[in-house]
C-alpha cells in the first residue's frame, strides 16, 4: 500500500562532491578520535589530569561530540551550496537547450 514518494527526486549531480567531502571529514574525525584512544592507551595519567573541575578525558570526550556536530553543520552547508550551484547550472543548460534568452 505504497503511496509513492512525497517529492520528485532528480539525479544528484553533486553526489561525487558529497562523497569526497564525507570521506575527507570522516578521516579528519577518525584522526582526532584515534589520538584520543592513543592518549588513553599509552598515557592514561595524562587523561586523568584535571582541567578545572573536570579531567582531560571528559573534556576531550565532550570536544569530540562538539567537533562531530560542527563537522555535520559544515557538511550540510557545503552540500547545500553544491546542490544549489548544480541546480543553477542545470537550469541554465535547460534554458540554452530550449533556445531561450538569458
N, C-alpha and C positions, 0 to 999 in steps of 0.2 A: 504494500500500500504506500508506494513512494509518490510523493508529490513533486519530485524533481528539485533542482537547485533553486534557491531563493534568488540568486543573481546569475547573470550570464558571465561565465568566465572566458576570457580570451587568452591567447597564447601569452605567456610571461616572457617577454624579450629580455628582461633583466635577471633571469634566473641564474645565468653564469656569474654575474656580478655578485648576486646574493650568496651563491655557494662559495665563491672565493673569499668574500668578506667573512662569512661564517667560519670558514676553516682558519683564517688568519686570527680571528678573535678567539676561537677555541684554543689555538696554540698559545696565544698570549696568556689566556687564563690558566691553561694547563701548566705553563712555566711558573706562574705565580703560585699556583696550588702545590706544584712539586717542590718549590722552595720551602713552603710551609711544612710539608711532610719531611723533607730533608732536614730541616732545623729540628723538628720534633724527634727524629730518629737519632741524629748524630750529636745534638747538643741540647738535651732536654733541660738542662739548667738555665739555658737562655730563655726558653718559653715560660719558665717558672718565675722569671724576674718580674718585678712589679712595675707597672706604669700607672701611677696614681693609686687607685683602689683596685685596679684590675691587673691581671697578669698578661704577659705578651701573647699567650695562646688565645685568650679571649679577644683581645684587641685585634689580633691578626685574623681570627675567625670571623669577627664582625666585618673586618675590612674586606675579606673575601666575598662576603654576601653583598656588601655595598658595591664592590667592583663589578660583580656579576650583574647587578641592577643597572649600573652605569653603562656597561657594555651592551646590555639589552636595549637601553634607550638610544645609544649611539647607532646600533644596528638598525633599529626601527627607523630612525631619522634618515640614515643614509639610503636604506632600501626604498623608503617612500620617495625620496628625491630622485633616485634612479628610475623608479616606476613612472613618476611624473614626466621625467625627461624623455623616456621611451614613448609615453603616450603622446607627447607633443610631437615627437619625430614621426610617429605613426600617422597622426592627424595631418601633418604637412605632406607626407607621402601620399595619403589618400586624396588630398586636395590636388596635388600635382597629377595624379593618375586620372582624376576627373577632368583635368584641364581648367580648373578654377584659378582665378587670380588670388594672390595672397596680398 
